[in-house]
Amino acid sequence: MGGKWKALILWALQTGAMRFGELKRSVPGLSERVLIAQLKEMEASGLVHREVFHQVPPKVEYSLTELGHSLITALLPLGEWGEKNMARIEAIARRAQPRS
């Protein structure tokens, strides 16, 4: 679960299955290349399920596995902490930025 993107991707998927484009829009700042790599790693780890629908045009959806849902349960307190302290964290980050 290393890196900053995996938790955000899992968080986005907690609402249900998403197509690649939807997922990319749900995580601002995440490049397509990184999203592809992260999804492959999480699929290999058993956290994310990739379902291919054989139709024209091709359709692929990503969803959480049972293991992925259990990880979301573990991440909930961290997400709540982040929401509760977001203003404070942003204020500290603004003060730390160099002034031009």
N, C-alpha and C positions, 0 to 999 in steps of 0.2 A: 504493500500500500504506500510505497514511497512516492514522493513528488506532490506538487500542489494540485494537480488536475484530477487525480483519481477520485478524491472525496467529492469534488464538485460534480463530476460526471455521475457518480453514484447518487448524489443528492438530487440531481435532475431526473434520474431514472426512477426515483421512488414513487413518482406519480403514475407510472405505467410505461408501457412499451413506447419507444420513440424511434422514428426514422433518423438517419444520419444527419440530415439537414436541420431537423428540429432540435436534435441534441446539440449541434454546433451553435445554433442560435441561443440555446438555453445557458450556455457557458461563455459569457463574453470574454474576449481576449484569447481564446483557445484556437490555435491554428488547426487546419484540416489535417496536416501531417502528424501533429502531436495527438490529436483525437484518435486518428486511425491506430497509432502505436499504442496508446493507452487502452483502447477498446480490445485490441488483440491480447495485450497482457492480462487484462481483467477477464477475458474469455478463457484464456489458458489457465488462470487461477481459479476458475469456477465461480466467479462473482457475477459475470454477465453472460446472458444467453443471446446468441445471434441467430435469428430466424430468417431464412431466405424464402421468399414467396416466388415461385416460378410462374411469372406472368410477364406481360409486356405492357409497359416498361417494367424492368426488374424492380423488386421491392425488398428491402432488408429492414428488419426491426431489431432493436436492442432492448432487452429487459433485464431486470435483476433476477438472479436465481434465488433459491432459498438461502444459500450462503450469503449472497449479496444483501438480501433483506435483513439477515441477522447482523450484518456489519452496519447497516443503517441504524438499527436499534442501538448499537454501541456508539455510533456517532451523534445521536440525538442530543445528549448532554453537551457535547462540544459545540454543536450548532446553536443551541440555546445560549450558551456562554457567549458565543460570537455576536449573536443578535443583541444580547443585553449590554455588551461592552463596545459595540461598533462605534458609537460616537467618540468614546474615549480613545479607542485605537486610532481612528482617523485623525483626531486632534494631535495625538503624539506624532503620527506620521507627517502631518503638515508642518509641525515645528521642526522636525528633523530634516526637512528638505532645504537644500541650500538656496539662499535668496540671490536673485540676479540683479 
